[in-house]
Amino acid sequence: MHQVDENIKDNESFTLSAKHKSIIDERIKNHHTNPDAGSNWKEVKQGITSIK
């Protein structure tokens, strides 16, 4: 299950442009092709919070 961004309320709706939907679809396709590529949230957060 994916964690929902705390800035988006449960019933809040929004619209994606065709361009943004295309970008998301491509990223999902890339993830399915190579699921071990990239960093998980824990790694990303650690990298961000360690910047001084």
Summary of the structure (lengths in Angstrom):
residues: 52
radius of gyration: 14.3
end to end distance: 32.0
largest distance: 37.6
contacts: 65
relative contact order: 0.09
helix: 48%
strand: 0%
